[in-house]
Amino acid sequence: MRRVLLICALVIGVAAALPAAASAASVRLVECVPGVDAAERSATFEARMHPARGSERMQVRFTLQVKERGLPGWRRVVAEGLERWETSYPEVRRYTYSKTVRNLSAPASYRTIVRFRWFDDAGDVVMRARDSSRACRQPDMRPDLEVTSIALLPRLEPGAARYEVALRNRGRTAAGPFSVALSVGAHALEPVALAGLPAGEDAAVSFTGPACRPGEPLTATADAPGTVEERDEDDNALVANCPL
């Protein structure tokens, strides 16, 4: 379910005078802020327009669109504060209106389509325009722990073995404290606790336990209790068969 977006609007006042014949309208992406949590993510769009010949007031209307992985094209986002006309004071020489959208989903990209209208002193529309902003890409910033391999180290003694589990954080932010578990067949070894793992870094954890029998499964799992909120929880476990 999509989270509700919070909308903030800011009107910027009259700028320096421009020639009465000047007419322009555009929208741009002012700021794109990613974050681990949805509440940290935001995008700010700014629309600008100048008077058209014979116009007295100007209006802008923002439509927010989202593009998400696995879904076709751009889709409209319904949120409070959007899809309404914002009107300038009479006879301003430049009208600038900004909107900030917050609580964005990730991974996704957001853009805005802005419609512009110019009115004369009788309230009739004398010109219309439309422009779209550059996209604000919101990547999934969460960590992503992945077990990459299980290795059998030189034997300690008959019936005993040492195992090494390698893992990597493929996410964009550091993972907090978590544990790594290893099972030799149905025998679960004592989990090993790690203080954390920075983004893009590798770690190796050693276990001592019974020697595995040929064909017996070895199952290594990072963060089995789900302590770390991750981008992808499906790559936390790896199964290999003995002998490795």
Protein Blocks (a to p, Z undefined) as FASTA:
>chain_A
ZZddddddddddddddddfkbccdddddfbdcddfblklgccdddddddddehiabdcdd
dddddddehiacjdddddehiaiacdddehiabdcdddddehiacddddddddddddddf
kopafbdcdddddddddddfbdcdddfbdcddddfbghiacdddddddfbfbdcdddddd
ddehjbccdddddfbdcehiacddddddddddehiacdddehklomaccfblklmpccdd
ddZZ
